[in-house]
Amino acid sequence: MVFRKILTTLALIALLPTAPAQAESFLFAVRSDYPYIVHIAFYSDDRNWVWPNGDEVYVLDDSRVHDFSLTCQYGEKICYGAWPKGSHKTYWGVGPDRSQRCSDCCYYCQGGESGVIVLYE
């Protein structure tokens, strides 16, 4: 009898609708005015996630505007971190490995874009 109640309860739970996390995208546009190669990554403030991934970075090796379209969860807070290749003394945003704080380097994944973020010398 108890076993049947457990199976019935599990069957009812399996029928409950589940809402998957809503996928969204956000476009970061970044230009580096720094005279050397800059690495940049984007960090989720809401989950353990990094773009492009934990072992790679995006490379800014010229002064063009680079677009980074990130697939993210709706409402997720994303912060950028950038630093010169080979050095962690200079940084922008939250820096490498999200090791710093920032006041204006985070955006919410709700569609849309950041506008051009310029990394100055």
VMD Tcl script that draws the C-alpha trace (Angstrom):
set ca {
  {0.00 0.00 0.00}
  {2.76 2.46 0.95}
  {4.71 1.46 -2.14}
  {1.67 2.20 -4.36}
  {1.28 5.67 -2.78}
  {4.93 6.41 -3.42}
  {4.62 5.33 -7.06}
  {1.46 7.42 -7.48}
  {3.17 10.47 -5.98}
  {6.22 10.01 -8.23}
  {3.99 9.64 -11.28}
  {2.17 12.87 -10.42}
  {5.46 14.73 -9.92}
  {6.67 13.50 -13.31}
  {3.57 15.01 -14.93}
  {4.09 18.46 -13.44}
  {5.18 20.98 -16.05}
  {8.71 22.19 -15.72}
  {9.80 25.55 -17.02}
  {13.24 25.38 -18.61}
  {15.54 28.34 -18.16}
  {14.65 30.82 -20.83}
  {17.52 31.28 -23.29}
  {18.33 34.82 -24.28}
  {21.27 36.62 -25.82}
  {23.18 39.76 -25.06}
  {25.62 41.59 -27.32}
  {28.77 43.09 -25.86}
  {30.64 45.50 -28.16}
  {34.22 46.17 -27.01}
  {37.03 48.28 -28.44}
  {40.54 48.38 -27.01}
  {42.55 51.60 -27.15}
  {45.30 49.90 -25.15}
  {48.55 49.63 -27.18}
  {49.04 45.91 -26.48}
  {46.98 42.73 -26.88}
  {44.13 42.51 -24.39}
  {42.32 39.40 -23.16}
  {38.66 39.58 -22.21}
  {36.16 37.18 -20.68}
  {32.58 37.51 -19.47}
  {31.44 36.15 -16.10}
  {27.98 35.23 -14.88}
  {27.14 36.72 -11.50}
  {24.30 34.21 -11.05}
  {25.90 30.88 -11.86}
  {29.32 29.32 -12.33}
  {29.71 30.27 -16.00}
  {32.36 32.02 -18.10}
  {32.38 33.00 -21.77}
  {34.11 31.74 -23.86}
  {34.89 29.12 -21.16}
  {37.07 28.75 -18.08}
  {40.21 27.85 -20.05}
  {39.99 30.34 -22.92}
  {39.70 34.09 -23.46}
  {38.67 36.36 -26.29}
  {41.57 38.31 -27.81}
  {41.50 42.01 -28.70}
  {44.54 42.63 -30.89}
  {43.51 45.80 -32.71}
  {41.43 48.92 -32.15}
  {38.33 47.70 -34.02}
  {35.02 47.18 -32.25}
  {34.62 43.47 -31.48}
  {31.12 42.05 -30.99}
  {30.53 39.19 -28.56}
  {27.04 37.70 -28.70}
  {26.53 35.63 -25.56}
  {23.77 33.08 -25.10}
  {22.63 33.49 -21.52}
  {19.70 32.96 -19.18}
  {17.07 35.68 -19.12}
  {17.79 38.16 -16.33}
  {21.29 36.80 -15.68}
  {23.86 39.38 -14.58}
  {27.03 39.29 -16.71}
  {30.22 41.23 -15.97}
  {33.18 41.68 -18.27}
  {36.79 41.37 -17.19}
  {39.76 42.37 -19.36}
  {43.52 42.59 -18.87}
  {46.67 42.90 -21.01}
  {48.06 39.60 -22.27}
  {50.65 38.35 -19.79}
  {49.91 40.91 -17.08}
  {47.34 41.24 -14.34}
  {48.55 44.62 -13.04}
  {46.25 46.55 -15.36}
  {42.63 45.47 -15.72}
  {39.21 46.66 -16.77}
  {35.88 45.59 -15.32}
  {36.24 42.67 -12.93}
  {39.68 41.77 -14.30}
  {41.03 38.25 -14.79}
  {39.16 35.44 -13.05}
  {36.67 37.98 -11.71}
  {39.24 39.02 -9.13}
  {38.25 42.70 -8.88}
  {35.17 44.80 -8.25}
  {33.59 47.25 -10.64}
  {30.81 49.81 -10.55}
  {29.73 49.82 -14.19}
  {30.89 46.63 -15.91}
  {27.84 44.40 -15.48}
  {24.75 44.04 -17.66}
  {21.55 42.00 -17.47}
  {20.74 39.39 -20.07}
  {17.42 40.67 -21.37}
  {18.22 40.94 -25.04}
  {19.83 44.13 -26.21}
  {23.41 45.26 -26.17}
  {25.99 47.05 -24.08}
  {26.85 49.86 -26.45}
  {30.56 50.20 -27.23}
  {32.75 49.58 -24.20}
  {36.13 51.26 -24.69}
  {39.17 49.98 -22.81}
  {41.44 52.99 -22.37}
  {45.15 53.01 -21.66}
}
mol new
graphics top color blue
foreach p $ca { graphics top sphere $p radius 0.5 }
foreach p [lrange $ca 0 end-1] q [lrange $ca 1 end] { graphics top cylinder $p $q radius 0.2 }
display resetview
